[in-house]
Amino acid sequence: MTIFPPDPNLTALRLELARLRAERRWTYDELAARSGLARRTLIEIEQGRTIGTLKTWHALAHALGTPLDRLFAALCDGHEPPTDTPG
């Protein structure tokens, strides 16, 4: 029997990005300058038009000073995250 994981909460992830950016009072231009990403990319991620790559999220985590695992924890909003216990 195959057990599929729950769908990642991509909405929560993009809202967390928007929250962290707003908390710092950064514009898209400021975050773009700090992350090396295009302003358009940031807008498209926050508006849910694209998800970005792992490299994109890595750059965002560094720019925001937030560990990548803490940022990605939003993907599990609404369901139990996986545990370290082997199954």
C-alpha positions as CSV (number, residue, x, y, z in Angstrom):
1,M,0.0,0.0,0.0
2,T,1.4,3.4,-1.0
3,I,0.9,6.2,1.4
4,F,1.1,9.7,-0.1
5,P,2.2,12.7,1.9
6,P,-0.3,15.6,2.3
7,D,0.0,18.3,-0.3
8,P,2.4,21.1,0.8
9,N,0.8,24.3,1.8
10,L,2.3,26.6,-0.8
11,T,-0.1,29.4,0.2
12,A,1.3,29.4,3.7
13,L,4.9,29.4,2.3
14,R,4.3,32.5,0.1
15,L,2.4,34.2,2.9
16,E,5.3,33.6,5.3
17,L,7.7,35.2,2.7
18,A,5.4,38.2,2.5
19,R,5.2,38.4,6.3
20,L,8.9,38.2,6.8
21,R,9.5,40.9,4.1
22,A,6.8,43.2,5.7
23,E,8.2,42.6,9.2
24,R,11.5,44.1,8.0
25,R,9.6,46.8,6.1
26,W,11.4,45.9,2.9
27,T,10.1,46.7,-0.5
28,Y,10.4,44.1,-3.3
29,D,13.4,46.2,-4.5
30,E,15.1,45.9,-1.2
31,L,14.6,42.1,-1.0
32,A,15.7,41.8,-4.6
33,A,18.9,43.7,-3.9
34,R,19.6,41.6,-0.8
35,S,18.8,38.2,-2.4
36,G,20.1,38.7,-5.9
37,L,16.7,37.8,-7.3
38,A,14.7,39.8,-9.8
39,R,11.9,42.0,-8.4
40,R,9.5,40.3,-10.8
41,T,10.4,36.9,-9.4
42,L,9.6,38.0,-5.9
43,I,6.2,39.4,-6.9
44,E,5.3,36.3,-8.8
45,I,6.2,34.1,-5.8
46,E,4.2,36.2,-3.3
47,Q,1.2,36.3,-5.6
48,G,1.3,32.6,-6.2
49,R,2.1,32.6,-9.9
50,T,5.3,30.6,-9.4
51,I,6.9,28.6,-6.6
52,G,10.5,29.2,-7.4
53,T,13.4,26.8,-7.1
54,L,15.2,25.5,-4.1
55,K,18.1,27.9,-5.1
56,T,15.6,30.8,-5.1
57,W,14.3,29.9,-1.6
58,H,17.9,29.4,-0.4
59,A,18.7,32.9,-1.5
60,L,15.6,34.3,0.2
61,A,16.4,32.5,3.5
62,H,19.9,34.0,3.5
63,A,18.6,37.5,2.6
64,L,16.0,37.3,5.3
65,G,18.3,35.9,7.9
66,T,16.0,32.9,8.4
67,P,17.0,29.3,8.4
68,L,15.6,27.5,5.4
69,D,14.0,24.8,7.5
70,R,12.1,27.4,9.5
71,L,10.9,29.0,6.3
72,F,9.9,25.7,4.7
73,A,8.1,24.7,7.9
74,A,5.1,26.7,6.5
75,L,4.7,23.9,3.9
76,C,3.3,21.7,6.7
77,D,0.8,24.3,7.9
78,G,-2.5,22.4,8.3
79,H,-1.0,18.9,8.8
80,E,1.5,17.1,10.9
81,P,5.1,17.5,9.7
82,P,7.1,14.3,9.2
83,T,9.0,13.1,12.3
84,D,12.6,11.9,12.6
85,T,11.4,8.4,13.6
86,P,12.1,5.8,11.0
87,G,8.9,4.2,9.9
